[in-house]
Amino acid sequence: MSTIASEMPVIGDPHRLGRYGAGPEPADRGPAPKRVVVGYGFWIFLISDFVMFSGFFAAFAVLGSATADGPSGRDIFDIHNVAIETACLLLSSFACGMASIAVEGRRTLPAQFWLVITATLGLAFLVLEIHEFIGLIAQGDGPQRSAFLSAFFTLVGCHGLHVTVGLLWLLTMMAQISTIGLAPNVIRRLRCFSLFWHALDIIWVAVFTVVYLIGVGK
């Protein structure tokens, strides 16, 4: 049995995710490259974010009908305004994808152009959402009005907070591109930002469907 084991070929880590157990050459041994470690860690962060939003969606599903004799979604949601918000965010995601293509091609000016479009559309989405919140609070339909509104403000507001953080991150990346260009570390951060922004887009599609479309139809 030991003879058979000794004759079996040693298989290393084909994807170079960690240290090789017994690489054929010393050069094959070592930690994973930084881009792999950062990418793996960022995926864990995104998954944890999806788990958090899943909890908010579950809370909204349970509390969606707890209006405490107050307004329901049909009474307060302006679906046309929300449709414009959705279009802005979807178009910003497209612009972000175009920026990623330009970054991979090491084209600085097109990358900056598409990042500006991404930031502009993201800011437009955020302004429309803040306007909606201010209007609801002004007419007495704030988060303290009912459990339904508490769940609504928590879910949609948390997404808006993520968009705000994403815009600050994007502005930082644009400043770094202007000063040091498309350096390897900047490209790595832009890849992470692209994943983050597209994830926000996916979450918003779920918010638009579950909160607004279903809420108006009730």
Rosetta silent file (secondary structure, phi, psi, omega in degrees, C-alpha in Angstrom):
SEQUENCE: MSTIASEMPVIGDPHRLGRYGAGPEPADRGPAPKRVVVGYGFWIFLISDFVMFSGFFAAFAVLGSATADGPSGRDIFDIHNVAIETACLLLSSFACGMASIAVEGRRTLPAQFWLVITATLGLAFLVLEIHEFIGLIAQGDGPQRSAFLSAFFTLVGCHGLHVTVGLLWLLTMMAQISTIGLAPNVIRRLRCFSLFWHALDIIWVAVFTVVYLIGVGK
SCORE:     score description
SCORE:     0.000 S_00000001
   1 L     0.000  -42.296  178.950    0.000    0.000    0.000 S_00000001
   2 H   -67.255  -31.381  178.554    2.834    2.376    0.857 S_00000001
   3 H   -67.212  -42.325  178.374    4.537    1.493   -2.422 S_00000001
   4 H   -63.110  -42.842 -179.307    1.425    2.413   -4.411 S_00000001
   5 H   -63.476  -38.500 -178.446    1.072    5.725   -2.533 S_00000001
   6 H   -70.284  -24.787 -179.064    4.700    6.604   -3.180 S_00000001
   7 H   -87.241  -11.511 -179.993    4.295    5.993   -6.898 S_00000001
   8 L   -71.300  140.281  179.286    1.202    8.249   -7.219 S_00000001
   9 L   -68.637  145.531  178.678    1.916   11.685   -8.780 S_00000001
  10 L   -83.330  124.959 -178.767    1.786   14.670   -6.442 S_00000001
  11 L  -103.792  122.605  178.642   -1.035   17.016   -7.354 S_00000001
  12 L   -87.126 -155.433  178.847   -0.610   20.652   -6.384 S_00000001
  13 L   -95.053  103.318 -173.171   -3.139   23.460   -6.370 S_00000001
  14 L   -65.833  -24.261 -177.733   -4.203   23.833  -10.026 S_00000001
  15 L  -100.553    3.636  176.260   -5.837   27.223   -9.447 S_00000001
  16 L    54.875   45.812 -179.034   -2.977   28.648   -7.346 S_00000001
  17 L   -88.226  -16.132 -178.609   -5.330   29.601   -4.504 S_00000001
  18 L  -158.446 -157.186 -179.610   -2.894   28.865   -1.688 S_00000001
  19 L   -78.116  140.854  175.500    0.363   27.207   -0.804 S_00000001
  20 L   -75.227  139.654  178.974    1.343   24.097   -2.681 S_00000001
  21 L   -72.691  -40.283 -179.823    1.673   21.044   -0.522 S_00000001
  22 L  -156.670   67.642 -179.003    4.528   19.549   -2.484 S_00000001
  23 L   -65.565  150.440 -178.132    5.195   21.438   -5.692 S_00000001
  24 L   -66.659  -24.975  179.016    7.771   19.958   -8.035 S_00000001
  25 L  -131.105  150.499 -179.885    9.868   23.124   -7.900 S_00000001
  26 H   -58.536  -29.603 -178.162   10.427   25.668   -5.094 S_00000001
  27 H   -66.854  -20.351 -178.698    9.101   28.463   -7.346 S_00000001
  28 H   -80.673   -7.299 -176.696    5.688   26.783   -7.336 S_00000001
  29 L  -100.260  141.818  178.394    5.310   27.200   -3.597 S_00000001
  30 L   150.991  172.107 -179.071    4.026   30.341   -1.969 S_00000001
  31 L   -71.232  161.938  177.102    0.916   32.333   -1.022 S_00000001
  32 L   -65.366  150.366  177.505   -1.805   33.173   -3.499 S_00000001
  33 L   -62.972  157.259 -174.294   -1.365   36.442   -5.416 S_00000001
  34 H   -61.025  -36.612 -178.229   -2.963   39.524   -3.914 S_00000001
  35 H   -62.942  -33.633  178.324   -5.595   39.829   -6.652 S_00000001
  36 H   -71.411  -44.084 -179.973   -6.902   36.340   -5.771 S_00000001
  37 H   -62.831  -46.243 -179.909   -6.970   37.059   -2.036 S_00000001
  38 H   -63.944  -44.847  179.735   -8.710   40.430   -2.534 S_00000001
  39 H   -61.357  -43.240  179.231  -11.206   38.970   -5.002 S_00000001
  40 H   -63.437  -44.186  179.639  -12.037   36.065   -2.705 S_00000001
  41 H   -65.335  -36.427 -179.318  -12.498   38.377    0.281 S_00000001
  42 H   -70.462  -34.894  175.483  -14.678   40.766   -1.699 S_00000001
  43 H   -63.325  -37.896  176.733  -16.954   37.950   -2.831 S_00000001
  44 H   -62.792  -41.180  177.425  -17.401   36.987    0.829 S_00000001
  45 H   -61.348  -45.315 -179.625  -18.350   40.606    1.579 S_00000001
  46 H   -62.808  -41.393  179.089  -20.910   40.641   -1.259 S_00000001
  47 H   -63.184  -41.361  178.036  -22.439   37.362   -0.100 S_00000001
  48 H   -64.196  -34.959  176.880  -22.760   38.714    3.446 S_00000001
  49 H   -65.525  -41.732  177.340  -24.458   41.812    2.008 S_00000001
  50 H   -63.082  -37.357  177.846  -26.954   39.637    0.130 S_00000001
  51 H   -63.900  -42.602  178.897  -27.659   37.757    3.364 S_00000001
  52 H   -61.961  -46.626  179.659  -28.339   41.039    5.166 S_00000001
  53 H   -66.051  -31.223  175.754  -30.721   42.240    2.449 S_00000001
  54 H   -60.475  -39.102  176.096  -32.443   38.851    2.503 S_00000001
  55 H   -63.889  -39.877  177.576  -33.290   39.530    6.150 S_00000001
  56 H   -66.456  -39.420  176.961  -34.705   42.949    5.235 S_00000001
  57 H   -64.101  -40.522  178.817  -36.791   41.421    2.448 S_00000001
  58 H   -63.514  -41.618  178.325  -38.106   38.797    4.855 S_00000001
  59 H   -63.521  -41.271  179.296  -39.043   41.501    7.378 S_00000001
  60 H   -65.870  -38.350  178.803  -40.830   43.494    4.690 S_00000001
  61 H   -62.463  -37.225 -179.793  -42.720   40.399    3.534 S_00000001
  62 H   -75.414  -39.929 -173.473  -43.951   39.811    7.093 S_00000001
  63 H   -96.801    2.071 -175.189  -44.749   43.456    7.887 S_00000001
  64 L   -60.295  -27.296 -179.803  -46.000   44.528    4.457 S_00000001
  65 L  -100.285    0.601 -178.806  -49.628   44.352    5.503 S_00000001
  66 L   -87.753   74.073 -175.438  -49.132   45.854    8.984 S_00000001
  67 L   -89.479   -8.535 -179.454  -50.242   49.367    8.050 S_00000001
  68 L    52.926   45.112 -178.932  -51.881   50.199   11.426 S_00000001
  69 L    61.146   18.609  176.886  -54.863   51.705    9.557 S_00000001
  70 L  -100.583 -167.011 -177.447  -52.410   53.943    7.727 S_00000001
  71 L   -71.163  149.436  174.110  -51.539   54.151    4.031 S_00000001
  72 L  -102.420 -177.836  179.469  -50.476   51.100    2.057 S_00000001
  73 H   -60.002  -36.982  179.940  -48.108   50.918   -0.868 S_00000001
  74 H   -61.977  -30.105 -176.042  -50.915   51.624   -3.321 S_00000001
  75 H   -81.267  -28.832 -170.227  -51.634   54.913   -1.516 S_00000001
  76 H  -115.844  -18.667 -175.022  -48.111   56.339   -1.329 S_00000001
  77 L   -81.596  130.304  172.918  -45.968   54.830   -4.114 S_00000001
  78 L  -100.458   95.277 -171.488  -45.433   56.884   -7.258 S_00000001
  79 H   -65.419  -28.345  179.165  -44.591   54.084   -9.682 S_00000001
  80 H   -68.382  -42.669  177.367  -43.635   56.491  -12.477 S_00000001
  81 H   -63.623  -41.294  179.689  -41.026   58.180  -10.300 S_00000001
  82 H   -67.774  -33.083  177.162  -39.688   54.797   -9.196 S_00000001
  83 H   -64.140  -38.010  176.925  -39.516   53.675  -12.837 S_00000001
  84 H   -66.080  -42.253  175.706  -37.270   56.651  -13.581 S_00000001
  85 H   -56.038  -46.960 -177.923  -35.092   55.726  -10.589 S_00000001
  86 H   -62.429  -42.759  178.787  -34.828   52.183  -11.893 S_00000001
  87 H   -62.021  -40.747  178.839  -33.893   53.357  -15.387 S_00000001
  88 H   -61.453  -44.278 -177.321  -31.154   55.583  -13.954 S_00000001
  89 H   -70.850  -39.271  178.347  -29.643   52.738  -11.962 S_00000001
  90 H   -64.731  -41.767  178.073  -29.841   50.231  -14.809 S_00000001
  91 H   -67.132  -34.932  176.944  -28.199   52.689  -17.199 S_00000001
  92 H   -65.822  -34.433  176.819  -25.508   53.437  -14.613 S_00000001
  93 H   -67.236  -38.551  175.680  -24.779   49.721  -14.425 S_00000001
  94 H   -62.936  -44.829  178.739  -24.412   49.640  -18.219 S_00000001
  95 H   -61.954  -37.634  177.795  -22.037   52.624  -18.057 S_00000001
  96 H   -63.644  -39.650  177.040  -20.057   50.872  -15.335 S_00000001
  97 H   -64.002  -40.266  177.038  -19.709   47.839  -17.601 S_00000001
  98 H   -64.537  -38.237  176.906  -18.440   50.042  -20.436 S_00000001
  99 H   -63.475  -38.617  179.035  -15.940   51.604  -18.034 S_00000001
 100 H   -63.787  -39.580  177.425  -14.711   48.132  -17.068 S_00000001
 101 H   -62.679  -43.477  178.896  -14.128   47.287  -20.731 S_00000001
 102 H   -64.808  -37.953  179.101  -12.129   50.501  -21.166 S_00000001
 103 H   -64.766  -43.706  179.521  -10.112   49.777  -18.017 S_00000001
 104 H   -63.486  -28.878  176.725   -9.212   46.291  -19.216 S_00000001
 105 L   -87.272    4.040  179.387   -8.010   47.864  -22.469 S_00000001
 106 L    58.700   38.488  178.518   -5.929   50.396  -20.479 S_00000001
 107 L  -105.170  102.105 -170.235   -7.798   53.298  -22.100 S_00000001
 108 H   -68.409  -50.723 -175.918   -7.818   56.046  -19.492 S_00000001
 109 H   -63.456  -47.150  175.638   -9.997   58.725  -21.133 S_00000001
 110 H   -61.169  -36.177  178.574  -12.859   56.386  -22.156 S_00000001
 111 H   -62.736  -46.225  178.721  -12.730   54.824  -18.698 S_00000001
 112 H   -62.936  -39.963  179.402  -13.040   58.219  -17.027 S_00000001
 113 H   -59.461  -48.987 -178.045  -15.869   59.214  -19.391 S_00000001
 114 H   -70.379  -30.124  176.206  -17.949   56.141  -18.559 S_00000001
 115 H   -68.940  -36.063  175.230  -17.202   56.481  -14.842 S_00000001
 116 H   -62.974  -42.803  177.924  -18.521   60.067  -14.968 S_00000001
 117 H   -62.507  -42.452  177.971  -21.712   58.775  -16.621 S_00000001
 118 H   -58.717  -47.368 -178.794  -21.984   56.083  -13.934 S_00000001
 119 H   -65.095  -40.193 -178.734  -21.601   58.649  -11.153 S_00000001
 120 H   -64.107  -46.419  179.590  -24.091   61.064  -12.744 S_00000001
 121 H   -68.015  -37.825  176.823  -26.798   58.428  -13.160 S_00000001
 122 H   -64.319  -39.529  177.654  -26.143   57.045   -9.680 S_00000001
 123 H   -66.421  -39.108  177.278  -26.471   60.539   -8.213 S_00000001
 124 H   -61.485  -42.802  176.355  -29.723   61.080  -10.118 S_00000001
 125 H   -58.570  -45.750 -176.732  -31.083   57.846   -8.644 S_00000001
 126 H   -65.975  -40.210  179.018  -30.086   58.937   -5.155 S_00000001
 127 H   -63.220  -42.977  178.745  -31.646   62.406   -5.518 S_00000001
 128 H   -63.772  -38.788  179.876  -34.951   60.891   -6.675 S_00000001
 129 H   -68.277  -42.486  178.094  -34.952   58.460   -3.755 S_00000001
 130 H   -63.406  -40.008  177.684  -34.220   61.197   -1.203 S_00000001
 131 H   -60.752  -40.609  178.100  -36.995   63.306   -2.752 S_00000001
 132 H   -63.614  -44.854 -179.878  -39.399   60.393   -2.308 S_00000001
 133 H   -62.561  -44.798 -179.585  -38.405   59.950    1.343 S_00000001
 134 H   -62.151  -41.222  179.007  -38.737   63.668    2.099 S_00000001
 135 H   -63.550  -41.699  179.407  -42.187   63.754    0.486 S_00000001
 136 H   -65.886  -42.414 -179.702  -43.421   60.779    2.509 S_00000001
 137 H   -66.715  -38.620 -178.728  -42.109   62.188    5.788 S_00000001
 138 H   -63.941  -31.210 -179.937  -43.585   65.622    5.025 S_00000001
 139 L   -93.234   11.810  175.027  -47.079   64.141    4.625 S_00000001
 140 L    86.966   14.396 -179.188  -46.796   62.209    7.883 S_00000001
 141 L  -109.590   51.045  177.986  -45.889   58.816    6.422 S_00000001
 142 L   -80.641 -178.493 -176.944  -42.484   58.427    8.035 S_00000001
 143 L   -64.908  -20.029  179.716  -41.016   55.188    9.397 S_00000001
 144 L   -82.526   -6.479 -174.860  -42.730   55.680   12.772 S_00000001
 145 L   -69.708  -40.206 -178.873  -46.212   55.656   11.160 S_00000001
 146 L  -160.749  167.552  177.278  -46.527   51.867   10.881 S_00000001
 147 H   -64.628  -35.636  177.200  -44.571   48.621   10.788 S_00000001
 148 H   -58.774  -48.556 -178.875  -45.027   48.559    7.012 S_00000001
 149 H   -69.606  -32.606  175.725  -43.385   51.957    6.618 S_00000001
 150 H   -62.274  -44.945  178.500  -40.631   51.028    9.072 S_00000001
 151 H   -66.456  -38.307  179.445  -39.773   47.988    6.970 S_00000001
 152 H   -62.959  -51.214 -178.604  -40.015   50.054    3.773 S_00000001
 153 H   -63.787  -35.357 -179.596  -37.680   52.813    4.959 S_00000001
 154 H   -67.300  -48.050 -177.851  -35.211   50.275    6.341 S_00000001
 155 H   -66.978  -54.319 -177.110  -34.985   48.205    3.172 S_00000001
 156 H   -69.457  -37.545  179.175  -34.983   51.011    0.614 S_00000001
 157 H   -66.666  -36.296  178.053  -32.915   53.306    2.821 S_00000001
 158 H   -65.451  -39.329  176.103  -30.240   50.666    3.340 S_00000001
 159 H   -64.589  -42.022  177.434  -29.958   50.267   -0.418 S_00000001
 160 H   -61.884  -36.446  176.828  -29.705   54.047   -0.798 S_00000001
 161 H   -63.995  -39.132  176.987  -26.937   54.098    1.806 S_00000001
 162 H   -64.264  -40.173  177.588  -25.040   51.512   -0.224 S_00000001
 163 H   -62.723  -40.364  178.025  -25.434   53.653   -3.352 S_00000001
 164 H   -60.427  -47.007  178.005  -24.047   56.638   -1.420 S_00000001
 165 H   -61.855  -40.434  178.578  -21.008   54.646   -0.324 S_00000001
 166 H   -62.198  -39.650  178.532  -20.575   53.408   -3.894 S_00000001
 167 H   -65.957  -40.992  176.672  -20.589   56.969   -5.244 S_00000001
 168 H   -63.178  -41.477  176.847  -17.951   58.064   -2.725 S_00000001
 169 H   -61.808  -43.862 -178.799  -15.862   55.034   -3.668 S_00000001
 170 H   -63.485  -43.708  178.507  -16.292   55.850   -7.371 S_00000001
 171 H   -61.642  -38.124  176.744  -15.204   59.469   -6.924 S_00000001
 172 H   -63.291  -42.644  179.274  -12.111   58.249   -5.070 S_00000001
 173 H   -64.883  -39.020  178.254  -11.277   55.877   -7.914 S_00000001
 174 H   -64.745  -38.378  177.059  -11.704   58.644  -10.487 S_00000001
 175 H   -65.692  -39.753  178.971   -9.326   60.862   -8.507 S_00000001
 176 H   -66.295  -39.264  177.213   -6.757   58.052   -8.348 S_00000001
 177 H   -62.855  -37.970 -179.274   -6.995   57.475  -12.105 S_00000001
 178 H   -67.408  -31.478 -175.210   -6.394   61.201  -12.655 S_00000001
 179 H   -92.919  -44.582 -174.677   -3.308   61.209  -10.454 S_00000001
 180 H  -118.186   -0.451  177.588   -1.597   57.833  -10.955 S_00000001
 181 L    77.738 -164.265 -177.961   -3.396   56.404  -13.974 S_00000001
 182 L   -87.813   66.797  176.537   -4.536   52.819  -14.420 S_00000001
 183 L   -71.438  158.578 -178.389   -2.027   51.283  -12.054 S_00000001
 184 H   -54.527  -41.120 -179.396   -2.494   47.587  -11.134 S_00000001
 185 H   -69.139  -33.048  177.464   -3.841   48.397   -7.668 S_00000001
 186 H   -68.766  -42.033  178.543   -6.312   50.920   -9.120 S_00000001
 187 H   -61.993  -40.585  179.065   -7.532   48.379  -11.681 S_00000001
 188 H   -62.925  -41.170  178.756   -8.018   45.820   -8.914 S_00000001
 189 H   -68.607  -36.342  177.764  -10.122   48.275   -6.899 S_00000001
 190 H   -66.080  -35.120  176.338  -12.165   49.197   -9.958 S_00000001
 191 H   -63.989  -41.497  177.804  -12.940   45.521  -10.533 S_00000001
 192 H   -65.406  -42.128  178.142  -14.201   45.257   -6.975 S_00000001
 193 H   -60.321  -41.658  179.765  -16.249   48.431   -7.409 S_00000001
 194 H   -59.903  -43.168  176.513  -17.802   47.027  -10.580 S_00000001
 195 H   -60.608  -44.287 -179.215  -18.906   43.896   -8.710 S_00000001
 196 H   -61.827  -45.041 -175.960  -20.331   46.051   -5.915 S_00000001
 197 H   -67.865  -41.305  178.212  -22.250   48.340   -8.297 S_00000001
 198 H   -66.731  -33.955  176.749  -23.743   45.475  -10.292 S_00000001
 199 H   -63.744  -41.187  176.527  -24.772   43.789   -7.024 S_00000001
 200 H   -62.297  -35.288  177.764  -26.647   46.963   -6.021 S_00000001
 201 H   -63.893  -44.336  179.192  -28.367   46.851   -9.393 S_00000001
 202 H   -62.527  -44.268 -179.539  -29.525   43.274   -8.792 S_00000001
 203 H   -63.491  -39.293 -179.165  -30.801   44.138   -5.314 S_00000001
 204 H   -66.675  -36.592  176.363  -32.709   47.145   -6.653 S_00000001
 205 H   -58.599  -40.463  176.901  -34.468   45.025   -9.279 S_00000001
 206 H   -66.440  -40.778  177.807  -35.687   42.854   -6.390 S_00000001
 207 H   -62.744  -46.098 -179.203  -36.734   45.969   -4.423 S_00000001
 208 H   -59.851  -38.945 -178.191  -38.584   47.392   -7.430 S_00000001
 209 H   -75.689  -52.666 -172.790  -40.436   44.123   -7.943 S_00000001
 210 H   -74.407  -43.299 -174.396  -41.211   43.092   -4.366 S_00000001
 211 H   -83.912  -52.715 -170.982  -41.751   46.502   -2.759 S_00000001
 212 H   -86.521  -55.233 -176.221  -43.131   48.731   -5.488 S_00000001
 213 H   -63.733  -48.615  179.058  -44.767   46.602   -8.181 S_00000001
 214 H   -68.269  -36.247 -179.884  -46.367   44.136   -5.777 S_00000001
 215 H   -64.688  -39.723  177.950  -47.149   46.950   -3.327 S_00000001
 216 H   -70.596  -30.617 -177.582  -49.028   48.962   -5.926 S_00000001
 217 H   -78.689  -13.812 -179.009  -50.902   45.877   -7.087 S_00000001
 218 L   -73.779    0.000    0.000  -52.260   45.036   -3.637 S_00000001
